Amino acid sequence: MTQRTKVVNLLTDYFETKGGVMTLREYDKQGDAPIRSMRVRQIFGSWNRMENIVRKADSRNSKPENFVPLTDIDEVIAERNAKLLAEYELIGAGSKAEEAPEEEAPEEVVVNEEKTPKPTTSANKTAKSS
């Protein structure tokens, strides 16, 4: 793990406890900062660069709203399957009641079986005459 990565992890944890990424002035006012601001600027080149990197790292590590731990996944799958099965049964019951008896479709009657010639275009006429 590089020095920059260690500092990113350290600052990400610190900013989470404080409620968000701070500006340089806000950070300097804190008495419990884990690393001096001058050292952060030396490592990253500027405070703004550190802020951007910490925000990206935080967005990668954050869990989505619908996150389900793997230990609970079987329960969630069972609930979803039960819900889908109930919806399917309701839909199936509703469609059977609404179905009308099928009527036999009339047979198709073919009126004209002759093939009509395709119309020729002027490009076809010149190609044939050559």
C-alpha positions as CSV (number, residue, x, y, z in Angstrom):
1,M,0.0,0.0,0.0
2,T,1.5,3.3,-1.0
3,Q,1.8,6.3,1.3
4,R,-0.9,8.1,-0.7
5,T,-3.3,5.2,-0.4
6,K,-2.8,5.1,3.4
7,V,-3.4,8.8,3.7
8,V,-6.6,8.5,1.6
9,N,-7.9,5.7,3.8
10,L,-7.0,7.7,6.9
11,L,-8.6,10.9,5.7
12,T,-11.7,9.1,4.4
13,D,-12.4,7.6,7.8
14,Y,-11.7,10.9,9.5
15,F,-14.0,12.8,7.2
16,E,-16.8,10.3,7.6
17,T,-16.7,10.9,11.4
18,K,-16.8,14.6,10.8
19,G,-19.7,14.5,8.3
20,G,-17.9,15.3,5.0
21,V,-14.8,16.5,3.3
22,M,-13.5,19.7,4.7
23,T,-11.8,22.7,3.2
24,L,-8.2,23.5,4.1
25,R,-9.2,26.2,6.6
26,E,-11.8,23.9,8.3
27,Y,-9.3,21.1,8.6
28,D,-6.7,23.4,10.1
29,K,-9.2,24.5,12.8
30,Q,-9.7,20.9,13.9
31,G,-7.8,19.9,17.0
32,D,-8.0,16.1,16.4
33,A,-6.8,16.0,12.8
34,P,-4.9,12.7,12.1
35,I,-2.2,14.3,9.9
36,R,-1.0,17.8,9.4
37,S,-2.4,19.7,6.5
38,M,1.1,20.7,5.2
39,R,2.0,17.0,5.0
40,V,-1.3,16.3,3.1
41,R,-0.4,19.0,0.6
42,Q,3.1,17.6,0.2
43,I,1.8,14.1,-0.6
44,F,-1.0,15.1,-3.0
45,G,0.5,18.3,-4.4
46,S,-2.6,20.4,-3.4
47,W,-5.5,20.3,-1.1
48,N,-8.0,20.2,-3.9
49,R,-6.4,17.1,-5.5
50,M,-6.7,15.3,-2.1
51,E,-10.4,16.3,-1.9
52,N,-11.1,14.9,-5.3
53,I,-9.3,11.6,-4.6
54,V,-11.0,11.2,-1.2
55,R,-14.4,11.8,-2.8
56,K,-13.7,9.2,-5.5
57,A,-12.5,6.7,-2.9
58,D,-15.5,7.3,-0.7
59,S,-17.9,6.9,-3.6
60,R,-16.3,3.5,-4.5
61,N,-16.6,2.3,-0.9
62,S,-20.1,3.5,-0.3
63,K,-22.9,0.9,-0.3
64,P,-25.9,1.4,-2.6
65,E,-29.3,1.9,-0.9
66,N,-30.6,-1.5,-1.8
67,F,-27.5,-3.3,-0.5
68,V,-28.2,-6.7,1.1
69,P,-25.4,-8.5,3.0
70,L,-24.8,-12.0,1.8
71,T,-25.8,-13.5,5.1
72,D,-29.4,-12.3,4.5
73,I,-29.6,-13.1,0.8
74,D,-31.5,-16.3,1.2
75,E,-34.3,-14.6,3.1
76,V,-34.5,-11.8,0.6
77,I,-34.7,-14.3,-2.3
78,A,-37.4,-16.3,-0.6
79,E,-39.4,-13.1,0.0
80,R,-39.1,-11.9,-3.6
81,N,-40.0,-15.4,-4.9
82,A,-43.1,-15.5,-2.7
83,K,-44.1,-12.0,-3.8
84,L,-43.7,-12.9,-7.5
85,L,-45.5,-16.2,-7.1
86,A,-48.5,-14.4,-5.5
87,E,-48.6,-11.9,-8.3
88,Y,-48.4,-14.6,-10.9
89,E,-51.3,-16.5,-9.3
90,L,-53.4,-13.3,-9.2
91,I,-52.7,-12.6,-12.8
92,G,-53.4,-16.2,-13.8
93,A,-56.7,-16.3,-11.9
94,G,-57.8,-13.0,-13.4
95,S,-57.0,-13.9,-17.0
96,K,-58.8,-17.3,-16.8
97,A,-62.0,-15.7,-15.6
98,E,-61.9,-13.1,-18.3
99,E,-61.2,-15.5,-21.2
100,A,-64.1,-16.0,-23.6
101,P,-64.6,-19.2,-25.4
102,E,-62.7,-19.2,-28.6
103,E,-64.6,-19.0,-31.9
104,E,-63.4,-20.8,-34.9
105,A,-61.7,-18.5,-37.4
106,P,-63.1,-18.6,-40.9
107,E,-60.9,-20.3,-43.5
108,E,-59.0,-18.0,-45.8
109,V,-60.4,-17.8,-49.3
110,V,-57.8,-17.3,-52.1
111,V,-59.3,-15.2,-54.9
112,N,-56.5,-14.7,-57.3
113,E,-53.5,-17.0,-57.6
114,E,-52.0,-15.5,-60.7
115,K,-48.6,-13.9,-60.4
116,T,-48.4,-10.4,-61.6
117,P,-45.3,-9.2,-63.4
118,K,-43.1,-6.8,-61.5
119,P,-43.0,-3.3,-63.0
120,T,-39.8,-2.5,-64.8
121,T,-37.9,0.7,-64.1
122,S,-35.9,2.7,-66.6
123,A,-32.6,1.4,-65.2
124,N,-33.8,-2.2,-65.8
125,K,-34.8,-1.4,-69.4
126,T,-31.3,0.0,-70.2
127,A,-29.6,-2.9,-68.6
128,K,-31.7,-5.4,-70.6
129,S,-31.1,-3.6,-73.9
130,S,-27.3,-3.8,-73.7
